[in-house]
Amino acid sequence: MPLLELTDLSVNYGAIQAVRNLSLTVEPGEIVTLIGANGAGKTTTLRAISRMLRARSGRITFDGHDLSRASPDAAVKYGIAQSPEGRQVLARQSIADNLELGAYIRNDTAGIQADVRRMYEHFPRLGERRNQLAGTLSGGEQQMLAIARALMSRPKLLLLDEPSLGLAPIIVLEIFSIIKELNAQGVTILLVEQNARLAMQSSHRTYVMEAGQVTFSGRSAELVDDQRVLHAYLGG
């Protein structure tokens, strides 16, 4: 059974239909990527899954639960966490405070502190700067913090929205190495990424979106060389 299943999902921004009858699945243990041009509906799809946006129609099923009308808090409690586009760390709070806030739905103090230590092991630079204000970190360090903060809720599904945005190429490679390492440790990931080629090289399956709809889908290793995808999205 899929961990996540979207069935005929449609989402509006005001009068604009941003997502149209979208259907996709994410299986446990996968990295699935959504690619497409700006305005294709990728971020809207993630925000609908995390319940930050209300769907106009369709169904969101997660881990056997119908989340179509759930609140954002309920989505987190069921096991969905999102690292948003632009990172959105709490700039005037320390790294440690940001991480603890990521566990706001939990009340197991000892477990939270153990997970904070685990995040410092995953992301040593955060451990070295744990008392530093998040707003003073580099872009790459803020992205690491955003991912670590999302992981603090112990999600079954991690939504990553443009994790490479604004980062130097060498840092992008580091972030993607972390993503693949997390997946190898059992984290299921749905990824929206502007660097389509790198996203496809790092994922199991790909959905290509255009004008709010899926136009291609399949195994990433096959689609990365698909001439239609290359022409439309990768400049090939």
Secondary structure, DSSP 8 states (H G I E B T S, - for coil): --SEEEEEEEEEETTEEEEEEEEEEE-TT-EEEEE-STTSSHHHHHHHHTTSS--SEEEEEETTEE-TT--HHHHHHHTEEEE-TT----TTSBHHHHHHHTTTT---HHHHHHHHHHHHHH-HHHHHTTTSBGGGS-HHHHHHHHHHHHHTT--SEEEEE-TTTT--HHHHHHHHHHHHHHHHTT-EEEEE-S-HHHHHHH-SEEEEEETTEEEEEEEHHHHTT-HHHIIIII--
